[in-house]
Each structure stands twice: as structure tokens, then as C-alpha cells.
């Protein structure tokens, strides 16, 4: 019996407490004084009532009623009645520049007219103070202080002067790198803009932190810190090397169907090296041959801060051999530099060529084939913007890229085709191109991350050829299709991936790719294709590398949707 009574009492107390916790208040308030106002609100509890009244007091003080206060507040059950007294409004007579230089005040946005006959606003003064201190802390005075001086209070009026105390003048001393990172401190200091002897700048310190976060081969293990000693500042960064250098390859020996008693070498080889010797250099080598007659080769290199100027030099070469039809070569040489911690700009010159390997027969009733010999030399600019929480494995932030160029395109006469057939085509014309890519990462929960990428491209000119077009399809673009499955001179597609992380670098994923492609050229019939693919996969970190497996099905004008047409993308990347 006693136990039942205790249980009943417990539930009664819990029920009554719940009712009290859920009690709502009807607030009726009135503002009196030079400003009058009435209103009401429905609030969940007494804390919300107090917060509501505090917000009104702050608003009134921002309007110049510096003496505003809650004169009366009465709780009667669920009804609250409150009276606020504004008292008189304070107006500025003047806010003089004091000992601050006119140039500093102009840069801070100071306007004396805003402090003449206007209501006294705490937020307005605080914003002015913040702008002044921000300017001074970026000019070598991180301990500067600003205040109001010679304050004179009249009948609801204020007159004051600004007073600045600069504090000690601080210069950068050095950059101190802790941890096991492979880095040349002088190189990293130039990259981050931390130059010994220059005035201390809090803006440069914050920019250096953002730059480090976007460098994929370093991991910031501890929050950066700044030490001030003897009018000098030292920035301490604790960096750890990341294993992002990749080495991956597979070689296959198959019977050569075209040549008896000989073997066909197929396979793939990928090598990427980042930051050798700690100087930020990058090298890449990629080769792929999956069939007897088709293969591609890509070589790229980046030399940063050439001769210590802050300008990077980069070069790349790409070769594509398409069965027995044609071979394309693409050489690019450029100069780039870091505009801001997030923005990188690269100016480049590009040489492209295409040569036929076999020439189809062309009779008098035929037109020229879709692929021809050509030469194309262009100049362009590339912009890259990174604002990620981690440059190697981002889980939030943006990555944007856009490039464009224009140049002169020439179609060459192939001696296997009679020259009369070239009369109907412009042998020389201007051609322009442009591409863009936008990626967003956002963290849904601790383990769930969303990824969305939008890419597009345009090739514009009067003599576009099929072997001149963009190549799409495969693991790095539209999944569920073979590599380089599509030709297009206009395209846009989106990749969407929800990723579920079960370890730091390992996750399951689902994906959906959707896009629109178009072919249109001088000798290419205009056609449009809407593509769709979906699937799932796994990215597994093994400590010494990563294993990726994707299964996808895609639908286009040339491929049906079905299990028989599904594609499996998989591979292992060794990291060191």
C-alpha cells in the first residue's frame, strides 16, 4: 500500500511539474515617456518574458533613450503586465576626432555629421571603435585601445572626444612550425605572407590559417597561436604530414588479336606527388590503356614561387589516342598566383592538335568526315576558389572553378582527302571555350555529409570537329558509363552524393548524376542527350591507401537503363 502511494505521489508531482513547465504567459506591455507604445506577446515561460523585456530596453537605448528601464512588471497567474519608462532621449552635440589622425578616421568611415543632433546610439559608437581597432591591429598595433574622452553631459545631450592609445608597435619575427610536417619554413612563410620585419597584421594571421586549412598535404593538429615578446610576434603552427601522394597501377598481358603470336599490354598507372622537399611542388603522371588501340597519357607539374617571386609556373601535357580514328595532343603552360587565401588565378597558353590515324573514303557525294586534322592555339585564365574546412577531406564549405579562353583554330588539309572537299568549311576561325565547376559540402550530422557538384562547359566556333569536343563519362564525371563515352561541345551535369562516415576517411555513399549534353559542329549533326545515372558504393581507407567501389546504372540515347548495362568502377589507390 505504501509503495503504491509513493508511486502515485511521484506521478502526481511529475504531472504537475510538466504542466508548470508548459505554462504560457500572455504579456501586455506599455512604453511611457517621450515615446509611447503598447503591445502584447505570447511567451513560453518567465525566462522568455525577461528576455523579451531586455530586448525592448536595448532597442530603446539604441534609439537614444539611454535611461530606459522597466518601471513595473507584475505576474498574475498566466498574465504579465509591464510598464517601461523611456525618460528623455539623448542626442549628440558632437563627437570630436580627438587625437586620431584624419586619414585613419576616413578609413574607418567616421562622419562628424552622424554625431550632430542625432540620437546617441551605443551600437553606432561600438561599430566605429571596431573599425578603428581593426585598422590599427593590421598596422602593427594589436594592443591598441580607443575610448570616449572629455565627456560632457547636458540636458539630454552628449559631447565627447575620441581618444586612441596605440600601445607597443609589433613586427613579425618568425614563423615557427611544430609537428612532423615536411616543410621549408621560409617557403611556407612567403606563401602565408608572414614576412619577418613587416608590421604585425591580425588579418594576415587569419588569412594564414585559412590558407593552411585549404592545403591538402598538411593537417593542422592544434589551434594556431601567436606569441608576443620584445615588440615581436611569432606565429606557431602545429602541422602534420598527410599521406596524399598516390601510386597505383595494374598491368595486363593479353593475346593480341590483331597480331598473331604477340602479347597486348594493357593497364593503368597513376602517380601523384605533392610537396616533395617541403617546397609545395606537385607532379603527376597518369597512363591508361584498356583496349588495343585506345590509350591516354597525362603529365603535369607545378613549380611554386619561382625565384621567390610568389608566382607559380605550371605545365601539363595530355595525349588521347582514340582507337584507329585520331590522336589528340594538348599542351598547356601557365603562370599563377594566390590573389587571396581562397582565390587563385592562373593565366595560361594552350596548344592543341588533332591528327587522323585513318582517313575514311570520301566520294563526290559525301561531305568531309566528322574528325579532321586541326591546330588550335589559345590564351585563357583560370580562377579557383576554395573555402573548405579541410583541403583533403572536406565536410563543409565550397570549391569553385571557372576557366575560359579564346584562340585561332586552323583545319589542316589531309593529303588523303581531295582539297575540293575543304572548300565548304572555314579553314581558319576564332574558337572560344569555357568550363566551370561548383562543389558544396555540408554536414548534416556527425556522420552524414552531403556533397553536390555542378559542372558545365561550352565550346564555341564555326568549325568545331568531333575530335575537338569535350569527353565525358566515367568515374570522374558521369558515372554508370564507360570512360570518355560521350562527345559534347555543350554540357551541364550535376552529381549528388550523401555520404555516411563510419570512420574518419571511410564512408558509404549513394549517388545520382543527371545532365544534358549537346553535339553541334560544322560536320557533326546536331543532337541532344539527357543522361541519368544512379548507384552506390564504398570508399574504404586502409591506412596505406584507399579502396573505392562504385556500382551504377545509366541511361542515355545510346545506352538503356538496366542491370545488363550497369558499370562497376573500382580501384585501389596506394598513398605514401
C-alpha positions as CSV (number, residue, x, y, z in Angstrom):
1,X,0.0,0.0,0.0
2,X,2.8,2.3,0.9
3,X,4.6,1.5,-2.3
4,X,1.5,2.4,-4.4
5,X,1.2,5.7,-2.5
6,X,4.8,6.6,-3.3
7,X,4.4,5.8,-7.0
8,X,1.1,7.7,-7.2
9,X,2.8,10.7,-5.5
10,X,5.7,10.6,-7.9
11,X,3.5,10.6,-11.0
12,X,1.4,13.4,-9.5
13,X,4.5,15.6,-8.9
14,X,5.8,14.8,-12.4
15,X,2.5,15.7,-14.0
16,X,2.1,19.0,-12.1
17,X,5.8,19.9,-12.9
18,X,5.1,19.2,-16.6
19,X,2.0,21.5,-16.5
20,X,4.0,24.2,-14.9
21,X,6.9,23.8,-17.4
22,X,4.4,24.1,-20.2
23,X,2.6,27.2,-18.8
24,X,2.5,30.1,-21.3
25,X,2.3,33.8,-20.4
26,X,0.3,36.5,-22.0
27,X,2.4,39.7,-21.8
28,X,0.8,43.1,-22.1
29,X,3.4,45.9,-22.1
30,X,3.3,49.7,-22.3
31,X,6.1,52.1,-23.1
32,X,5.7,55.5,-21.5
33,X,7.7,58.8,-21.6
34,X,8.8,60.7,-24.7
35,X,7.9,57.6,-26.7
36,X,4.7,55.7,-26.2
37,X,3.9,52.3,-27.4
38,X,1.6,49.4,-26.5
39,X,1.8,45.7,-27.4
40,X,1.3,42.1,-26.4
41,X,3.0,38.8,-26.9
42,X,2.5,35.1,-26.1
43,X,5.7,33.7,-24.4
44,X,6.5,30.2,-23.2
45,X,7.9,30.9,-19.7
46,X,9.2,33.6,-17.4
47,X,12.7,33.5,-18.9
48,X,11.2,34.3,-22.3
49,X,9.3,37.2,-20.7
50,X,12.5,38.6,-19.2
51,X,14.4,38.2,-22.5
52,X,11.6,40.0,-24.3
53,X,11.7,43.0,-22.0
54,X,15.5,43.1,-22.1
55,X,15.4,43.2,-26.0
56,X,13.0,46.2,-25.8
57,X,15.2,48.1,-23.4
58,X,18.2,47.5,-25.7
59,X,16.2,48.7,-28.7
60,X,15.2,51.9,-26.8
61,X,18.7,52.6,-25.7
62,X,19.8,52.2,-29.3
63,X,17.3,54.9,-30.3
64,X,18.9,57.3,-27.8
65,X,16.8,56.6,-24.7
66,X,19.8,55.8,-22.5
67,X,17.9,55.8,-19.2
68,X,15.1,53.5,-20.4
69,X,14.1,51.0,-17.7
70,X,11.4,48.5,-16.7
71,X,9.3,50.5,-14.2
72,X,6.9,47.8,-13.3
73,X,6.4,44.1,-14.0
74,X,3.5,42.1,-12.4
75,X,2.9,38.4,-12.8
76,X,-0.7,37.2,-12.1
77,X,-1.1,33.6,-13.0
78,X,-0.5,33.4,-16.7
79,X,-0.9,37.2,-17.3
80,X,2.0,39.6,-17.2
81,X,1.7,43.4,-17.1
82,X,4.8,45.5,-17.7
83,X,5.5,49.3,-17.9
84,X,8.7,50.7,-19.5
85,X,9.7,54.3,-18.8
86,X,11.9,55.8,-21.5
87,X,12.8,59.1,-19.8
88,X,14.3,61.6,-22.1
89,X,16.2,61.0,-25.4
90,X,19.9,61.8,-25.5
91,X,21.2,63.5,-28.7
92,X,24.7,64.1,-29.8
93,X,26.1,67.6,-29.7
94,X,29.3,66.4,-31.3
95,X,31.9,63.6,-31.3
96,X,35.3,65.2,-32.0
97,X,38.2,63.4,-33.6
98,X,40.4,63.9,-30.5
99,X,44.0,62.5,-31.1
100,X,43.0,60.3,-34.1
101,X,44.5,61.2,-37.5
102,X,42.0,62.4,-40.1
103,X,43.2,59.7,-42.5
104,X,42.5,56.9,-40.0
105,X,39.1,58.3,-39.3
106,X,38.2,58.5,-43.0
107,X,39.3,54.8,-43.5
108,X,37.2,53.9,-40.5
109,X,34.1,55.6,-42.0
110,X,33.9,58.4,-39.5
111,X,31.5,61.2,-40.4
112,X,31.1,64.0,-37.9
113,X,27.6,64.8,-39.3
114,X,26.3,61.5,-37.9
115,X,27.1,62.7,-34.4
116,X,25.5,66.1,-34.6
117,X,21.8,66.3,-33.5
118,X,21.4,62.6,-33.9
119,X,20.2,60.1,-31.2
120,X,23.1,58.6,-29.2
121,X,23.5,55.0,-30.3
122,X,25.8,52.7,-28.5
123,X,26.0,50.3,-31.4
124,X,27.0,53.1,-33.8
125,X,29.9,54.1,-31.5
126,X,30.8,50.4,-31.0
127,X,31.0,49.8,-34.7
128,X,33.2,52.9,-35.2
129,X,35.5,51.6,-32.4
130,X,35.7,48.2,-34.0
131,X,36.7,49.6,-37.4
132,X,39.4,51.8,-35.8
133,X,40.9,48.9,-33.8
134,X,40.7,46.6,-36.9
135,X,42.8,49.1,-38.9
136,X,45.3,49.5,-36.1
137,X,45.8,45.8,-35.4
138,X,46.6,45.3,-39.1
139,X,49.2,48.1,-39.0
140,X,51.4,46.7,-36.1
141,X,49.3,47.8,-33.1
142,X,47.4,44.7,-31.9
143,X,47.1,46.1,-28.4
144,X,45.5,49.4,-29.4
145,X,42.6,50.8,-27.4
146,X,40.0,53.5,-28.2
147,X,37.6,55.2,-25.8
148,X,35.5,58.3,-25.3
149,X,37.2,61.2,-23.6
150,X,36.2,64.6,-22.2
151,X,32.6,63.5,-22.0
152,X,30.2,66.4,-21.2
153,X,26.5,65.7,-20.4
154,X,24.0,68.4,-20.9
155,X,20.2,68.4,-20.7
156,X,19.6,65.1,-22.6
157,X,22.7,65.8,-24.8
158,X,26.3,64.4,-25.0
159,X,29.5,65.9,-26.2
160,X,32.7,63.8,-26.3
161,X,36.2,63.3,-27.9
162,X,37.8,60.2,-29.3
163,X,41.0,59.0,-27.6
164,X,43.3,56.4,-29.0
165,X,46.1,54.5,-27.2
166,X,48.2,52.7,-29.7
167,X,50.2,50.5,-27.4
168,X,53.6,49.0,-28.5
169,X,54.5,48.7,-32.1
170,X,54.8,45.0,-33.1
171,X,56.6,43.4,-36.0
172,X,56.6,39.9,-37.3
173,X,59.6,38.0,-36.0
174,X,59.2,34.5,-37.5
175,X,57.0,31.5,-38.3
176,X,57.6,28.5,-36.0
177,X,56.4,25.2,-37.4
178,X,55.9,22.3,-34.9
179,X,55.0,18.7,-35.6
180,X,56.3,16.2,-38.2
181,X,55.4,18.2,-41.3
182,X,57.9,18.2,-44.2
183,X,58.2,21.9,-44.8
184,X,60.7,24.6,-45.7
185,X,59.8,27.3,-43.2
186,X,61.0,30.1,-45.5
187,X,58.8,28.9,-48.3
188,X,55.7,28.4,-46.2
189,X,56.2,31.9,-44.6
190,X,56.3,33.5,-48.0
191,X,53.2,31.6,-49.0
192,X,51.3,32.7,-45.9
193,X,52.5,36.3,-46.1
194,X,54.3,36.1,-42.7
195,X,57.4,38.1,-43.5
196,X,59.9,38.9,-40.7
197,X,60.3,42.6,-40.1
198,X,56.9,43.6,-41.5
199,X,54.2,45.2,-39.2
200,X,52.1,42.7,-37.4
201,X,48.7,42.1,-39.0
202,X,45.9,40.2,-37.5
203,X,44.3,39.9,-40.9
204,X,47.4,38.2,-42.2
205,X,47.3,35.7,-39.3
206,X,43.7,34.8,-40.0
207,X,44.4,34.6,-43.7
208,X,47.3,32.2,-43.0
209,X,45.1,29.9,-41.0
210,X,42.5,29.8,-43.8
211,X,45.3,29.0,-46.3
212,X,46.6,26.2,-44.2
213,X,43.2,24.7,-44.0
214,X,42.9,24.5,-47.8
215,X,46.4,22.9,-48.3
216,X,45.6,19.2,-48.7
217,X,49.0,17.8,-47.7
218,X,49.1,19.5,-44.3
219,X,46.8,18.9,-41.3
220,X,46.6,21.5,-38.6
221,X,46.7,19.4,-35.4
222,X,46.3,22.3,-32.9
223,X,44.8,25.7,-33.0
224,X,47.5,28.3,-34.1
225,X,48.8,30.7,-31.5
226,X,50.7,33.9,-31.6
227,X,53.4,34.8,-29.0
228,X,54.4,38.5,-28.4
229,X,57.8,39.2,-26.9
230,X,60.1,42.2,-27.1
231,X,57.8,44.0,-29.6
232,X,57.9,41.0,-31.9
233,X,55.3,38.4,-32.9
234,X,55.9,34.7,-33.6
235,X,53.2,32.6,-35.2
236,X,53.2,28.9,-34.1
237,X,51.7,26.3,-36.4
238,X,51.5,22.6,-35.4
239,X,51.4,20.7,-38.7
240,X,51.2,17.1,-39.6
241,X,52.1,15.5,-42.9
242,X,49.3,13.7,-44.7
243,X,49.7,10.7,-46.9
244,X,48.2,12.0,-50.1
245,X,50.9,11.0,-52.6
246,X,49.4,8.3,-54.7
247,X,50.9,5.3,-56.5
248,X,48.5,3.0,-58.3
249,X,48.8,0.7,-61.2
250,X,47.9,-2.5,-62.9
251,X,49.4,-4.2,-65.9
252,X,47.6,-6.8,-68.1
253,X,49.1,-9.1,-70.7
254,X,46.5,-10.4,-73.2
255,X,46.7,-12.2,-76.6
256,X,47.0,-9.7,-79.4
257,X,44.1,-10.5,-81.7
258,X,45.4,-8.2,-84.4
259,X,49.0,-9.7,-84.5
260,X,49.4,-13.4,-84.0
261,X,51.9,-14.8,-81.5
262,X,52.2,-11.4,-79.8
263,X,51.0,-10.1,-76.5
264,X,49.0,-6.9,-75.9
265,X,50.0,-4.8,-72.9
266,X,47.1,-3.1,-71.2
267,X,46.7,-1.4,-67.8
268,X,46.7,1.7,-65.9
269,X,49.3,3.7,-63.9
270,X,48.7,6.7,-61.7
271,X,51.4,8.7,-59.8
272,X,50.8,11.9,-57.9
273,X,53.5,13.5,-55.8
274,X,52.8,16.5,-53.6
275,X,55.2,18.8,-51.7
276,X,58.5,16.9,-52.2
277,X,61.3,18.5,-50.1
278,X,58.6,20.7,-48.4
279,X,58.5,23.3,-51.2
280,X,55.0,22.8,-52.4
281,X,55.9,21.2,-55.8
282,X,53.4,18.9,-57.5
283,X,53.9,16.3,-60.1
284,X,51.5,13.9,-61.8
285,X,51.7,11.0,-64.3
286,X,48.6,9.2,-65.5
287,X,48.5,6.5,-68.2
288,X,45.6,4.3,-69.2
289,X,45.2,1.6,-71.9
290,X,42.2,-0.6,-71.7
291,X,41.9,-1.7,-75.4
292,X,44.4,-2.5,-78.1
293,X,44.1,0.8,-80.0
294,X,43.0,3.4,-77.4
295,X,45.0,4.9,-74.6
296,X,45.6,8.2,-72.9
297,X,48.6,9.9,-71.1
298,X,48.7,12.9,-68.9
299,X,51.7,14.6,-67.4
300,X,51.6,17.7,-65.1
301,X,54.0,19.7,-63.0
302,X,53.8,22.8,-60.8
303,X,56.8,24.8,-59.5
304,X,55.6,27.3,-56.9
305,X,57.1,30.7,-56.1
306,X,59.6,30.7,-59.0
307,X,62.8,32.7,-57.9
308,X,61.0,33.7,-54.7
309,X,58.6,36.0,-56.6
310,X,55.3,34.4,-55.4
311,X,54.4,33.4,-59.0
312,X,53.9,29.7,-59.7
313,X,54.8,28.1,-63.0
314,X,52.8,25.1,-64.3
315,X,52.8,22.9,-67.3
316,X,50.8,19.9,-68.5
317,X,50.6,17.6,-71.5
318,X,47.7,15.3,-72.4
319,X,47.5,12.8,-75.2
320,X,44.4,10.8,-76.3
321,X,44.5,8.1,-78.9
322,X,41.0,7.1,-80.0
323,X,41.2,3.6,-81.5
324,X,42.3,3.9,-85.1
325,X,40.5,7.2,-85.7
326,X,42.6,10.0,-84.4
327,X,45.1,11.2,-81.8
328,X,44.8,14.5,-79.9
329,X,47.6,16.3,-78.1
330,X,47.1,19.2,-75.5
331,X,50.0,21.1,-74.1
332,X,49.4,23.9,-71.5
333,X,51.8,26.4,-69.9
334,X,50.8,28.9,-67.3
335,X,51.6,31.4,-64.6
336,X,49.6,31.5,-61.4
337,X,49.5,33.4,-58.1
338,X,47.5,33.5,-54.9
339,X,45.2,36.5,-55.0
340,X,43.6,35.9,-51.6
341,X,43.8,33.0,-49.2
342,X,40.8,31.5,-51.0
343,X,41.3,32.8,-54.6
344,X,43.9,31.6,-57.0
345,X,44.4,33.0,-60.6
346,X,46.2,31.3,-63.4
347,X,47.0,32.7,-66.9
348,X,47.8,30.1,-69.5
349,X,48.6,29.5,-73.1
350,X,47.3,26.3,-74.7
351,X,48.4,24.4,-77.8
352,X,46.0,21.7,-79.1
353,X,46.4,19.4,-82.2
354,X,44.4,16.6,-83.7
355,X,45.6,14.2,-86.4
356,X,43.8,11.5,-88.2
357,X,45.2,8.0,-88.0
358,X,43.0,6.6,-90.7
359,X,41.0,8.5,-93.3
360,X,37.6,7.3,-94.4
361,X,36.9,7.2,-98.1
362,X,35.2,10.4,-99.3
363,X,33.4,10.2,-102.6
364,X,32.0,13.1,-104.6
365,X,28.6,12.6,-102.9
366,X,30.0,12.7,-99.4
367,X,30.9,15.5,-97.0
368,X,34.0,15.7,-95.0
369,X,34.2,13.3,-92.1
370,X,33.3,14.4,-88.5
371,X,37.0,14.2,-87.5
372,X,39.8,16.2,-89.2
373,X,43.3,17.4,-88.7
374,X,43.5,20.7,-86.8
375,X,45.7,23.0,-84.8
376,X,44.4,25.3,-82.1
377,X,46.4,27.9,-80.1
378,X,44.5,29.8,-77.3
379,X,45.1,32.1,-74.3
380,X,43.0,32.0,-71.2
381,X,42.6,32.5,-67.5
382,X,41.6,30.1,-64.7
383,X,40.1,31.1,-61.4
384,X,39.9,28.7,-58.4
385,X,38.2,29.5,-55.1
386,X,38.5,27.3,-52.0
387,X,36.7,27.8,-48.7
388,X,36.7,24.4,-47.1
389,X,37.1,23.2,-43.5
390,X,39.7,20.7,-44.8
391,X,41.5,20.7,-48.1
392,X,42.0,17.0,-48.2
393,X,38.7,15.5,-46.8
394,X,36.2,18.4,-46.8
395,X,32.9,18.0,-44.9
396,X,31.7,21.6,-45.2
397,X,32.5,24.5,-47.5
398,X,32.7,25.5,-51.1
399,X,35.1,24.8,-54.0
400,X,34.6,26.8,-57.2
401,X,36.5,26.8,-60.5
402,X,36.0,28.7,-63.8
403,X,38.2,29.0,-66.9
404,X,37.9,30.4,-70.3
405,X,40.0,31.1,-73.3
406,X,39.9,32.2,-77.0
407,X,42.3,31.5,-79.8
408,X,42.8,30.8,-83.5
409,X,41.7,27.4,-84.9
410,X,43.1,26.0,-88.2
411,X,41.8,23.0,-90.1
412,X,44.6,21.3,-92.0
413,X,44.4,19.7,-95.3
414,X,44.9,15.9,-95.2
415,X,46.6,14.7,-98.3
416,X,44.4,11.6,-98.3
417,X,41.3,13.8,-98.9
418,X,40.9,15.9,-102.0
419,X,41.2,19.6,-101.3
420,X,38.0,20.3,-103.1
421,X,36.1,18.9,-100.2
422,X,37.5,21.6,-97.9
423,X,36.0,24.5,-99.9
424,X,32.8,24.4,-97.9
425,X,34.5,24.7,-94.5
426,X,36.2,27.7,-92.9
427,X,39.8,26.6,-92.7
428,X,40.6,29.2,-90.1
429,X,38.4,30.8,-87.4
430,X,38.2,32.0,-83.9
431,X,37.2,29.5,-81.3
432,X,36.3,30.1,-77.6
433,X,35.9,27.7,-74.7
434,X,34.8,27.9,-71.1
435,X,34.2,25.5,-68.2
436,X,33.0,25.8,-64.6
437,X,32.7,23.6,-61.6
438,X,30.9,24.3,-58.3
439,X,31.1,22.0,-55.3
440,X,29.4,22.2,-51.9
441,X,29.9,20.1,-48.9
442,X,27.6,20.3,-45.9
443,X,27.5,18.4,-42.6
444,X,24.0,17.0,-42.0
445,X,25.0,15.3,-38.8
446,X,28.2,14.0,-37.1
447,X,28.5,11.1,-39.6
448,X,26.3,12.2,-42.5
449,X,27.7,14.6,-45.1
450,X,26.1,15.9,-48.3
451,X,28.0,16.6,-51.5
452,X,26.7,18.4,-54.5
453,X,28.7,19.3,-57.7
454,X,27.6,21.2,-60.7
455,X,29.8,21.3,-63.9
456,X,29.4,22.7,-67.3
457,X,31.3,23.5,-70.5
458,X,30.9,25.3,-73.8
459,X,32.9,25.1,-77.0
460,X,32.0,27.9,-79.5
461,X,33.2,28.4,-83.0
462,X,32.4,28.0,-86.7
463,X,34.5,24.9,-87.4
464,X,34.0,22.6,-84.4
465,X,35.0,19.0,-85.0
466,X,34.1,15.8,-83.2
467,X,37.7,15.1,-82.2
468,X,37.8,18.7,-80.8
469,X,34.9,18.2,-78.3
470,X,34.9,17.5,-74.6
471,X,34.9,13.9,-73.4
472,X,32.7,12.9,-70.6
473,X,31.6,9.7,-68.8
474,X,33.2,7.5,-66.2
475,X,34.3,7.7,-62.6
476,X,35.3,11.4,-62.6
477,X,32.3,12.8,-64.4
478,X,29.1,11.0,-65.2
479,X,29.1,7.5,-63.5
480,X,27.3,4.5,-64.9
481,X,29.0,4.9,-68.3
482,X,32.3,3.9,-69.8
483,X,35.3,6.3,-69.6
484,X,35.1,9.0,-72.4
485,X,31.7,7.6,-73.5
486,X,30.2,11.0,-74.6
487,X,31.3,13.6,-77.1
488,X,29.9,17.1,-76.4
489,X,30.6,20.7,-77.2
490,X,28.0,21.9,-74.7
491,X,27.2,20.2,-71.4
492,X,26.0,20.6,-67.9
493,X,25.6,17.9,-65.3
494,X,25.2,17.5,-61.5
495,X,26.5,14.9,-59.1
496,X,24.8,14.4,-55.8
497,X,26.1,12.2,-53.0
498,X,25.0,11.6,-49.4
499,X,28.0,10.1,-47.6
500,X,27.8,8.2,-44.3
501,X,31.1,8.1,-42.5
502,X,31.8,5.1,-40.3
503,X,35.4,6.0,-39.9
504,X,37.4,9.2,-40.4
505,X,38.2,8.6,-44.0
506,X,35.8,5.7,-44.8
507,X,32.2,6.1,-45.9
508,X,29.3,4.5,-47.7
509,X,27.7,6.6,-50.5
510,X,24.7,6.8,-52.8
511,X,24.9,8.9,-55.9
512,X,22.7,10.4,-58.6
513,X,24.1,12.0,-61.7
514,X,21.9,13.9,-64.1
515,X,22.9,16.0,-67.1
516,X,22.2,17.5,-70.5
517,X,24.7,17.1,-73.4
518,X,24.7,18.6,-76.9
519,X,26.7,17.9,-80.1
520,X,26.7,20.5,-82.8
521,X,29.5,21.4,-85.2
522,X,30.4,22.1,-88.7
523,X,30.3,18.4,-89.8
524,X,28.5,16.9,-86.7
525,X,24.7,16.6,-86.9
526,X,23.1,18.4,-84.0
527,X,21.9,16.1,-81.3
528,X,21.0,16.4,-77.6
529,X,21.1,13.8,-74.9
530,X,19.6,13.8,-71.4
531,X,21.5,11.4,-69.2
532,X,20.7,9.9,-65.8
533,X,22.5,7.5,-63.6
534,X,22.4,6.3,-60.0
535,X,24.0,3.8,-57.8
536,X,26.0,3.4,-54.6
537,X,29.4,2.4,-53.3
538,X,32.1,2.4,-50.7
539,X,35.2,4.4,-50.0
540,X,37.4,2.4,-47.6
541,X,40.6,3.7,-46.0
542,X,43.1,1.0,-45.3
543,X,45.8,3.1,-43.7
544,X,48.2,2.7,-46.6
545,X,45.7,3.7,-49.2
546,X,42.1,3.8,-50.3
547,X,39.8,1.3,-51.9
548,X,36.8,2.6,-53.9
549,X,34.0,0.6,-55.3
550,X,31.0,2.0,-57.2
551,X,28.1,0.3,-58.9
552,X,26.0,2.4,-61.2
553,X,23.4,2.2,-63.9
554,X,23.0,4.9,-66.5
555,X,20.5,5.9,-69.2
556,X,21.2,7.9,-72.4
557,X,20.3,7.9,-76.1
558,X,22.9,5.3,-76.7
559,X,22.5,3.2,-73.5
560,X,19.5,1.7,-71.9
561,X,18.8,1.5,-68.2
562,X,19.2,-2.0,-66.9
563,X,21.4,-4.4,-65.0
564,X,22.9,-5.7,-68.2
565,X,24.3,-2.3,-68.9
566,X,25.4,-1.5,-65.3
567,X,29.0,-0.4,-64.8
568,X,31.4,-1.2,-61.9
569,X,34.0,1.4,-61.1
570,X,36.6,0.2,-58.6
571,X,40.2,0.6,-57.8
572,X,42.8,0.9,-55.1
573,X,45.0,3.9,-54.5
574,X,48.1,3.5,-52.5
575,X,49.2,6.5,-50.5
576,X,52.5,7.4,-49.1
